[in-house]
Amino acid sequence: MTRIAFSRQTFEKFQTCPLDELEGEISRASIRLKLQDQTSIENNRSQYQQELDRLSVIKYISQMRRGKLNREDFSAKVELVTP
């Protein structure tokens, strides 16, 4: 399984922000993905995959903050990178 590369700076932002802000970001990202039409997805598959990966990581951060995912499991799924 390939780990998702994610900005360490963005991780730290979501790790420390209020939980309602984090949940709001998850909601907005989910809506953006649902609103993309199928032809757009085919033409911009890499951009769609990046957005999907970002949403996944934000969900993992939320799970970690709520005690449903430990740091070791998070690190197995996500690679924090410095931009």
C-alpha positions in Angstrom: 0.0 0.0 0.0 1.3 3.4 -0.9 1.2 6.1 1.7 -0.4 9.4 0.8 2.1 12.4 0.8 0.6 15.3 2.8 2.1 18.6 3.8 3.4 18.7 7.4 2.4 22.3 7.7 -1.2 21.5 6.7 -1.2 18.5 9.1 -0.2 20.7 12.0 -2.9 23.2 11.2 -5.6 20.5 11.2 -4.1 18.8 14.2 -4.5 21.9 16.4 -7.6 23.7 14.9 -11.0 23.4 16.6 -12.7 20.1 15.8 -15.7 21.9 14.2 -13.3 23.6 11.8 -11.8 20.2 10.9 -15.2 18.7 10.4 -16.3 21.7 8.2 -13.3 21.1 6.0 -14.2 17.4 5.6 -17.7 18.4 4.7 -16.6 21.0 2.1 -14.1 18.6 0.5 -16.8 15.9 0.3 -19.2 18.2 -1.4 -16.6 19.4 -3.9 -15.8 15.8 -4.9 -19.5 15.0 -5.3 -20.2 18.1 -7.4 -17.5 17.2 -10.0 -19.2 15.9 -13.1 -18.0 12.5 -14.6 -16.4 14.0 -17.7 -14.4 16.4 -15.6 -13.2 13.5 -13.5 -12.0 11.6 -16.6 -10.2 14.6 -18.0 -8.6 15.6 -14.7 -8.1 12.2 -13.0 -4.9 13.2 -11.2 -6.4 16.4 -9.8 -9.5 14.4 -8.6 -7.2 11.8 -7.0 -5.2 14.5 -5.2 -8.5 15.9 -3.8 -9.6 12.4 -2.8 -6.3 11.8 -1.1 -6.5 15.1 0.7 -10.0 14.3 2.0 -8.8 10.9 3.2 -5.9 12.4 5.1 -8.2 15.0 6.8 -10.5 12.2 7.8 -7.6 10.2 9.2 -6.6 13.3 11.2 -10.1 13.6 12.6 -10.1 9.9 13.5 -6.7 10.3 15.2 -7.9 13.3 17.2 -11.0 11.4 18.3 -8.9 8.4 19.5 -10.2 6.1 16.7 -6.8 5.9 14.9 -3.4 5.8 16.6 -0.3 7.6 15.4 1.4 4.4 14.2 -1.6 3.5 12.0 -1.8 7.1 10.7 1.9 7.0 9.8 1.3 3.7 7.9 -1.3 5.6 5.7 0.2 9.0 5.4 3.7 10.4 4.8 4.2 13.9 6.1 6.3 16.0 3.8 7.9 19.4 3.9 6.8 21.4 0.8 
